[in-house]
Amino acid sequence: MIIVYHANFKKSYKKLLPQVKEKLEDRLRLFSKDEFHPILNNHALKGKYSGYRSINVTGDIRAIFKREAGEAIFVVIDSHSNLYG
């Protein structure tokens, strides 16, 4: 599977703490091997993110992506409260 990063995701990524960036890299490696690994809690979203999916990066940080033509396009990463609040 090909992982693509939207410009918004790249912008949000730059603001993350180093330990969160490291955790994200670990989660994306796992995602590329098994996108439905239980640790990721990959699930479909509703509401304004209908059609998108989310994975857990840390206890509070989520990465939102959309599947299109064999690609996983990561569009945003932020805290749960900032994304859904």
C-alpha positions in Angstrom: 0.0 0.0 0.0 1.1 3.5 -0.8 1.0 6.1 1.9 0.5 9.7 0.8 0.5 12.8 3.0 -1.7 15.8 2.3 -0.3 19.3 2.7 -2.5 19.8 5.9 -1.0 16.6 7.4 2.5 17.8 6.7 1.8 21.1 8.3 0.3 19.5 11.4 3.2 17.0 11.6 5.8 19.8 11.9 4.1 21.0 15.1 4.2 17.7 16.8 6.5 16.9 19.7 9.5 14.7 18.8 8.2 11.8 20.9 4.8 12.0 19.1 6.6 12.1 15.7 8.5 8.9 16.7 5.3 7.2 17.8 3.6 8.2 14.5 6.5 6.6 12.5 6.1 3.4 14.5 2.3 3.4 13.9 2.8 4.0 10.2 5.2 1.2 9.8 2.7 -1.1 11.5 -0.1 0.4 9.3 1.8 -0.4 6.2 2.1 -4.1 7.2 -1.4 -4.5 8.7 -3.7 -1.5 8.6 -6.2 -3.3 10.9 -3.8 -4.2 13.6 -5.6 -3.9 17.0 -3.2 -1.3 18.3 -4.2 1.1 15.6 -7.9 1.0 16.3 -8.6 1.7 12.6 -12.2 2.7 12.4 -14.6 4.6 10.1 -15.6 8.1 11.0 -19.0 9.9 10.9 -20.1 13.5 10.7 -17.8 16.0 9.1 -15.2 13.2 8.5 -17.7 10.8 6.9 -15.8 8.7 4.3 -12.6 8.9 6.3 -10.9 6.6 8.8 -8.8 7.2 11.9 -6.0 5.4 13.6 -4.6 6.0 17.1 -1.1 7.3 17.3 -1.0 7.9 21.1 -3.8 7.9 23.7 -5.0 11.3 22.5 -3.4 11.8 19.0 -5.3 10.6 16.0 -4.3 10.4 12.3 -7.2 10.7 9.8 -6.9 9.2 6.3 -8.9 8.3 3.3 -8.5 5.2 1.1 -8.4 5.9 -2.7 -7.2 3.7 -5.5 -4.8 1.6 -3.4 -3.5 4.6 -1.5 -3.9 5.8 2.1 -4.0 9.6 2.0 -3.3 11.0 5.5 -5.1 14.3 5.7 -4.7 15.5 9.3 -3.1 14.6 12.6 -4.2 16.2 15.9 -5.6 15.6 19.4 -8.9 13.9 19.7 -10.5 17.0 21.2 -9.2 19.3 18.4 -10.5 17.0 15.7 -13.9 16.0 17.0 -14.6 18.8 19.6 
